[in-house]
Amino acid sequence: MALTFIVHLLKERRFYKMNWSVIVGNPAERMYDKFIAKHGGRVVGTYRRDTLLCDGEFYDRKAYELLSEEFQA
């Protein structure tokens, strides 16, 4: 279902690029890494001690990007 939505945005709505990020260590990080390995895109980088969460600690944040011309459905 999520892949269908991404195809819709990049192909039908002609979005040029998608950006997103995740807190390092979040279970979703592994899913995002697998997604870009399979469908294109890249890890832009990791922002160290970038995000303050409600536990009062700073966490690293990993940034991703996917250009429409790199996308492989």
Residue, then its C-alpha position, 0 to 999 in steps of 0.5 A: m500500500a505504501l509503495t502504491f502511494i509512492v508510485h502515485l506521488l513520483k509518477e502520477r503527481r510528478f513529485y521530483k524528490m522525497n525526503w524523510s528521516v528516522i531516529v537511529g535505532n528506531p525499528a523503522e530504520r531497518m525498513y527504510d534501509k531495505f526500501i532504498a536498497k530495493h527501490g533506489g534512493r540513498v542515505v544523505g547522512t546522519y545528523r549527530r545528537d540532532t533530535l531531543l526526545c521526551d526522555g530528555e536525551f538527544y538522538d542521532r537522525k538519519a536522513y534519506e532522499l529518493l529522486s523520481e528518476e532513481f525510483q525503481a518500482 
